[in-house]
Structure formats: C-alpha cells, structure tokens
Amino acid sequence: MRLITKSGMAVQTTSAAVPRALEPRLYLDPEVLAREQERIFERTWQLAGHVSELPQVGSYLTTSAGDQPVLVVRDDQGDVRAFRNVCRHRGSRLLAGSGQCKKAIRCRYHGWTYRLDGSLIGVPEARTIPGLDKGELGLFPARAEVMCGLIFVNLDPHAEPLADMVGDLASRLERFDIPSLEPFSPWNGTQPVNWKIVVDNYLEGYHVPIAHPGLMRLLDYQKYDVELHDHWLWFDAPLREKRSANRLERLYQRIVEPMPGMLPEDRDVWRYILIYPNTAIDIYPDMLTTWKIEPDGVGTTRDTFLCYRSPDCGPRTKATQRINSRLNTLVHKEDVDLVANVQAGLRTRGYECGPLSRREAAVGWFAERVRASLGDA
C-alpha cells in the first residue's frame, strides 16, 4: 500500500495502522442517509456520462446526484452545462433519458420554455400570471466539468473544481484517450444493501482468495497494490504469468491484447480507480468500464455500468471483451451475495467491526472521508 502525500511523494505504509471501519449504524440508519444526501451527494462530483452522449448543441442527458435529478446539456457555445432537472413553475421534471432538445428546453406539463443557458424565455398566457418575472425564474444551475471525456456534475456552487481535486489523475488517464472511446453494453441494476457496503467491497482485495476463485487464478494477489490520494485511489492488479486451469480464463489470458491506444505493458494489468465518493473506473487491456454506485434508500444500492472501447477494435478484441464481461459478471454475482451477508450481519446487536488488515487500507481511507463529510452525524 502506498499513501500519496500532497506533495505527490509515495510513502510505503505497510506497518501503519489502518483507520477503523465505519460504525454499523451508519449503514442502517435512515437519518444518516438523509445527512449523506445533503453532505455527500449534493457536495461531491457525480459521474453523469460520456462526451459522446452530447454530440451537438441541444444534446442532453439526465442523471442524478443521490436523489436529486440533474439535467446536462450542450449549450449554444458548445459548452457542457448542468441544471437541476425541475421546471420552476410546478416542479415537473423537464426531461428524461437522453436525446436532442434542439434550441430550447420545454416543459412537457405547461410549456414553460428555457434557453440552453437556463434562462426562462417562454410562458404560455404569461399576462394572466400576476408578478411574473422571467429573469428570476431561470433553471437552478449546477456545476459541470469534463475530465478525460467523462462528464461530472456537482450541485454545490462553491465546490472545489474537480480538476484541482483529482490532481494528476487526469494526466494518468489521458493516454487511454477516453474521449475517443465508444460506449457499449450499458447495464443498470440494484443490490439489497447500503451503498457504502458496495464501495467497501470494491476497495479491497483481502476477500479475493476466499470469495473469488476465478480472480485468484487470474490476478497476482501478492502484487495487488493500491495508492491512496486525498480524493481518489488507484489499484494495480497484475495478471498472473501462469495460465489458469479454467478454460475461459485461460483463453482470456492467451488472446487478450491492448486495444488501440494502449501500450504493450497494459496487456498484463487490470486497474481499478475510485473517485470519492462513488465513481469507479476500471481499466482493462481490452476495454474500460465506469460504475456509479448510488443509494436507492438506506438498504438498496443502484448500480449504473457502462463499457467503453476503441472504435477501431477488431474481432479478436471484441471476443476478449465478451470473455471479460462473462468473467466479471460472475465476480459481480459473487460480490452481491457477499455484501448482502454483510448487510444482514450488521444488524447483530452488540457487533462492532474488528481491526482492518493492510489490504483493507482503502476501506479505512473511505471511512475517514465519510466521517469527515458527515460531521457530527
């Protein structure tokens, strides 16, 4: 494990104490979830989509920041803008899904109409509405930033810019040319657990030897390493040189090759990145995936997955991607069972989490940031 200081220096912390895990009530209490909505999801950068979803002026997509609906649109100048997805008249959501709204955003309920910069320009029968001031009724703005082709939004107007928070992460991702990749195989689902349990599970490989026999055959567990930064972390998970005894895993090891744009050394490593609090980016030799982990109530997690690949991928790389998806779908099913067991166990009266291992350092990292976000919750 390497802790990256603010100066960028990597410090080996194999003997350092790992911060304690979160208290069980923080996974179970509906009041905590309400505080998380206010203190975490409305104050952090939330993954919204990929630049390919906004190809021209008037293109839009919809997303959320926790339970708050957000609208993202490409404006008349070609810039990406974000707004709370609600009409200022009677609270109707303005748009759903993604698509093209041409030159204006029109509410489907009563027809109030907004420019792509959020200003209100049209109100049916406006003369019948006493005191109407269009200048005061524009859409509620949100922040939007594009990092390496990925669109993020933040409801906090005073939030630190994403580019400043992630430091050199953007430069490390640049060589993967994410803006040029094409999305494929979107998948949405839910898990019957608190969202933080899902993140905890993502952030450690300590359970791999016991719970993921396939991953254990593929990945060199002893070299599974993590860098901890202030607002993000980076895992390197090298593939084993020894071929797996499993036919499908062995085929993946044999035919995998870096997709166009990657380097030869990218062939033999899987990488996992988490941007606090809930954006995961997985980089494989053959493709890249994003995963947004959101609460859907205190005991349910909403998953949003999307895969990306080079438009120049050939049949061999696409075959590798299909194998990769099958292997990781099995891992995901194993994880869903694991985290559901944790959710059930956390209700045990008198239980408190035991000490974390060095391989669970990122779980402690996440717990410290959640505590800081929640304050006195």
C-alpha positions in Angstrom: 0.0 0.0 0.0 1.3 3.5 -0.9 0.0 6.7 0.7 0.4 9.6 -1.7 1.1 12.9 0.2 0.0 16.3 -1.0 3.5 16.9 -2.4 3.0 13.8 -4.6 5.5 11.7 -2.7 4.7 8.0 -2.3 5.2 6.6 1.2 5.1 2.9 1.9 2.7 2.3 4.8 2.9 -1.4 5.3 3.2 -1.0 9.1 1.0 1.9 9.6 -2.3 1.5 11.5 -5.3 1.4 9.2 -8.2 3.7 10.2 -11.2 1.8 11.7 -14.2 0.9 9.6 -17.5 2.7 9.8 -19.8 2.0 12.7 -22.7 -0.3 11.8 -25.4 2.3 12.4 -24.0 4.4 9.6 -25.1 1.6 7.2 -28.6 1.2 8.8 -30.0 4.5 9.9 -32.4 6.4 7.6 -31.4 9.6 9.2 -27.8 9.0 8.2 -28.9 8.5 4.6 -30.7 11.9 4.8 -27.4 13.5 6.0 -25.5 11.8 3.3 -27.7 13.3 0.7 -27.0 16.7 2.0 -23.4 16.4 3.0 -22.1 13.9 0.4 -24.2 13.6 -2.8 -25.0 17.3 -3.1 -21.4 18.4 -2.4 -19.3 16.0 -4.4 -18.6 15.4 -8.1 -21.0 12.8 -9.5 -20.5 10.9 -12.8 -23.1 11.9 -15.4 -22.0 10.4 -18.7 -19.6 10.5 -21.6 -19.0 13.3 -24.1 -20.3 11.1 -26.9 -23.7 11.5 -25.4 -23.7 15.2 -26.1 -22.6 15.3 -29.8 -24.1 18.7 -30.7 -25.8 21.8 -29.5 -29.1 20.9 -27.7 -28.0 17.4 -26.9 -28.9 16.4 -23.4 -28.7 13.6 -20.8 -30.3 13.2 -17.4 -28.6 11.9 -14.3 -28.8 12.2 -10.5 -26.8 13.4 -7.5 -28.2 10.9 -4.9 -32.0 11.5 -5.0 -31.7 14.9 -6.8 -32.5 14.9 -10.6 -29.9 16.7 -12.8 -30.1 17.8 -16.5 -26.9 18.1 -18.6 -27.0 19.9 -21.9 -24.6 21.2 -24.6 -25.3 24.9 -25.0 -25.2 27.3 -27.9 -21.5 27.8 -27.5 -20.8 24.1 -27.3 -20.1 24.1 -23.6 -21.5 21.5 -21.2 -23.9 22.9 -18.7 -25.8 21.3 -15.8 -29.1 22.3 -14.1 -31.4 20.8 -11.5 -33.9 18.9 -13.7 -37.0 20.7 -12.5 -39.3 23.3 -14.0 -39.6 26.5 -11.9 -43.4 26.5 -12.4 -44.9 23.5 -10.7 -42.0 21.1 -10.1 -42.3 18.8 -13.1 -39.1 17.1 -14.3 -38.2 18.8 -17.5 -36.5 15.9 -19.5 -36.0 12.2 -19.2 -33.4 9.9 -20.6 -31.2 11.5 -23.3 -31.7 13.0 -26.7 -32.0 16.3 -28.5 -33.9 19.3 -27.3 -32.9 21.5 -30.3 -32.6 25.2 -29.3 -34.7 25.2 -26.1 -35.8 23.2 -23.1 -39.6 23.0 -23.0 -41.5 21.6 -20.0 -43.9 18.9 -21.1 -46.5 19.9 -18.4 -47.4 23.6 -19.1 -44.9 24.5 -21.8 -42.6 26.8 -19.8 -39.6 27.1 -22.0 -35.9 27.8 -21.2 -32.8 28.6 -23.3 -29.9 26.2 -23.2 -28.3 28.6 -20.7 -31.2 28.0 -18.3 -32.9 31.4 -18.7 -36.7 31.4 -18.9 -37.9 32.7 -22.3 -41.5 31.4 -22.7 -44.5 31.2 -20.5 -48.0 30.4 -22.1 -50.5 33.1 -21.2 -47.9 35.0 -19.3 -50.1 38.1 -19.0 -52.5 36.1 -16.8 -49.8 35.4 -14.1 -49.5 38.4 -11.8 -46.0 39.4 -10.8 -44.3 37.0 -13.2 -40.6 37.9 -13.5 -38.9 35.7 -16.1 -35.5 36.9 -15.1 -35.9 35.4 -11.6 -37.2 32.1 -12.7 -34.4 30.5 -14.7 -33.3 26.9 -14.1 -31.3 26.2 -10.9 -27.7 25.9 -12.1 -25.3 23.1 -11.1 -21.6 22.7 -11.8 -20.4 20.6 -14.7 -16.8 19.6 -15.7 -15.4 17.2 -18.3 -12.4 15.1 -17.3 -10.9 12.9 -20.0 -14.2 12.6 -21.8 -16.2 11.8 -18.7 -18.9 14.3 -17.6 -19.2 15.1 -13.9 -21.8 17.3 -12.1 -21.9 19.0 -8.7 -24.9 20.7 -7.0 -22.6 22.7 -4.7 -21.9 26.1 -6.4 -18.9 26.5 -4.1 -17.3 23.1 -4.6 -13.6 22.8 -5.3 -13.1 22.2 -9.1 -12.8 18.5 -10.0 -9.6 19.2 -11.9 -8.0 20.5 -8.7 -9.3 17.7 -6.5 -8.0 14.8 -8.6 -4.5 16.2 -9.3 -2.6 14.1 -11.7 -5.3 11.5 -12.2 -6.4 13.3 -15.4 -2.9 13.2 -16.8 -2.6 9.5 -16.0 -5.8 8.8 -17.8 -5.0 10.9 -20.9 -3.1 8.2 -22.7 -6.2 5.9 -22.7 -7.9 8.5 -24.9 -11.3 8.1 -23.2 -13.0 10.9 -25.2 -12.5 8.8 -28.4 -13.9 5.6 -27.0 -17.4 4.5 -27.8 -19.9 3.3 -25.1 -21.4 -0.1 -25.3 -23.3 -2.6 -23.1 -25.0 -0.3 -20.6 -26.4 -2.0 -17.6 -28.4 -0.8 -14.6 -29.3 -2.9 -11.6 -29.8 -2.8 -7.8 -28.3 -4.6 -4.8 -30.1 -5.2 -1.5 -27.5 -3.4 0.6 -26.4 0.1 1.7 -24.3 1.8 -0.9 -21.3 2.2 1.4 -21.1 -1.6 1.8 -20.8 -1.9 -2.0 -18.0 0.7 -2.0 -16.2 -1.0 0.9 -16.2 -4.3 -1.0 -14.9 -2.6 -4.2 -12.0 -1.1 -2.2 -10.2 -4.3 -1.0 -8.7 -7.4 -2.4 -8.5 -9.1 1.0 -11.6 -11.2 0.2 -10.3 -12.4 -3.2 -8.5 -15.6 -2.1 -11.6 -16.8 -0.3 -14.6 -15.4 -2.3 -13.4 -15.1 -5.9 -11.6 -18.2 -7.1 -11.7 -17.0 -10.7 -10.0 -13.7 -9.8 -7.5 -15.5 -7.7 -6.5 -17.7 -10.7 -6.2 -14.6 -12.9 -4.7 -11.9 -10.7 -1.3 -12.0 -9.0 -2.6 -11.5 -5.5 0.8 -10.7 -3.9 1.2 -7.7 -6.3 -2.3 -6.4 -5.8 -1.4 -2.8 -4.8 -3.2 0.5 -4.0 -2.2 4.2 -4.0 -4.2 6.3 -1.6 -4.7 10.0 -2.6 -6.8 12.7 -0.9 -9.9 12.3 -3.1 -9.2 9.2 -5.2 -7.3 6.0 -5.2 -5.7 3.7 -7.8 -5.3 -0.1 -7.7 -2.9 -2.1 -9.9 -3.9 -5.8 -10.2 -1.3 -7.6 -12.4 -2.4 -10.7 -14.3 -0.6 -13.9 -13.4 2.0 -15.2 -15.8 0.9 -18.8 -15.1 -2.1 -19.9 -17.2 -5.3 -20.6 -15.4 -6.7 -24.1 -15.2 -10.1 -22.7 -16.1 -10.8 -22.9 -19.9 -12.4 -19.5 -20.2 -9.9 -17.7 -18.0 -7.0 -19.4 -19.9 -8.5 -18.3 -23.2 -8.7 -14.7 -22.0 -5.0 -14.8 -20.9 -4.0 -16.2 -24.2 -5.8 -13.8 -26.6 -6.0 -10.6 -24.7 -4.1 -7.7 -26.3 -4.1 -4.0 -25.6 -6.8 -2.3 -27.6 -5.8 0.6 -29.9 -4.2 3.4 -28.0 -2.9 1.3 -25.1 0.7 0.3 -24.6 2.2 -3.2 -24.6 2.7 -3.1 -20.8 -1.1 -2.5 -20.4 -1.7 -6.1 -21.6 -0.9 -7.7 -18.2 -2.7 -5.5 -15.6 -6.2 -4.6 -14.5 -6.6 -1.2 -12.9 -9.4 -0.1 -10.5 -9.9 3.6 -9.7 -12.4 5.2 -7.3 -13.1 8.9 -7.2 -14.7 9.8 -3.8 -17.4 9.0 -3.0 -19.0 6.7 -5.6 -17.4 6.8 -9.1 -15.4 3.7 -10.1 -13.4 3.4 -13.3 -12.0 0.0 -14.3 -9.3 -0.1 -17.0 -8.6 -3.5 -18.7 -6.3 -4.1 -21.6 -9.3 -4.8 -23.8 -11.9 -2.2 -22.6 -12.8 0.4 -19.9 -15.8 0.5 -17.7 -17.4 3.1 -15.4 -19.6 2.3 -12.4 -21.7 4.8 -10.5 -22.8 3.5 -7.0 -25.8 5.3 -5.6 -28.2 4.8 -2.7 -31.8 3.9 -3.5 -33.0 4.0 0.1 -30.9 3.1 3.1 -30.9 -0.6 2.2 -30.6 -0.6 -1.6 -27.9 0.4 -3.9 -28.5 1.5 -7.5 -25.7 0.4 -10.0 -25.1 2.1 -13.3 -22.5 0.4 -15.5 -21.2 1.4 -18.9 -18.4 -0.2 -21.0 -16.2 1.7 -23.5 -13.9 0.5 -26.3 -11.9 1.9 -29.2 -14.0 2.2 -32.4 -11.0 0.5 -34.1 -11.3 -2.7 -32.1 -11.1 -5.8 -34.3 -12.8 -9.2 -33.9 -10.2 -10.6 -31.5 -10.5 -7.7 -29.1 -14.3 -7.8 -29.2 -14.1 -11.6 -28.4 -11.8 -10.8 -25.5 -14.4 -8.2 -24.3 -17.1 -10.8 -24.3 -15.0 -13.1 -22.2 -14.1 -10.3 -19.9 -17.7 -9.5 -19.4 -18.6 -13.1 -18.6 -15.8 -13.4 -16.1 -16.6 -10.1 -14.3 -20.4 -10.8 -14.3 -19.6 -13.9 -12.3 -17.4 -11.8 -9.9 -20.3 -9.3 -9.6 -22.7 -12.1 -8.7 -20.3 -13.4 -6.0 -20.0 -9.8 -4.6 -23.7 -9.3 -4.5 -24.0 -12.4 -2.3 -21.1 -11.2 -0.1 -22.4 -7.7 0.5 -25.9 -9.0 1.3 -24.4 -11.1 4.0 -22.7 -8.1 5.4 -25.9 -6.1 5.4 -27.6 -8.8 7.4 -24.8 -9.2 9.8 -24.5 -5.5 10.6 -27.9 -5.8 12.4 -26.4 -8.0 15.0 -26.9 -6.4 18.4 -23.6 -5.6 20.1 -21.5 -6.0 16.9 -18.6 -3.7 16.2 -16.2 -4.0 13.3 -12.9 -5.7 14.0 -9.5 -4.2 13.0 -8.7 -3.9 9.3 -5.8 -5.5 7.6 -3.2 -3.7 5.5 -5.1 -5.0 2.4 -8.2 -3.1 3.6 -6.4 0.2 3.9 -8.7 1.7 1.3 -11.7 0.7 3.4 -10.3 2.8 6.2 -9.5 5.6 3.8 -13.1 5.6 2.6 -14.4 5.5 6.2 -12.4 8.5 7.2 -13.7 10.6 4.3 -17.3 9.6 5.0 -16.9 10.6 8.7 -15.4 13.9 7.6 -18.3 14.5 5.2 -21.0 13.6 7.8 -19.5 15.6 10.6 -21.5 15.0 13.8 -23.9 12.5 12.2 
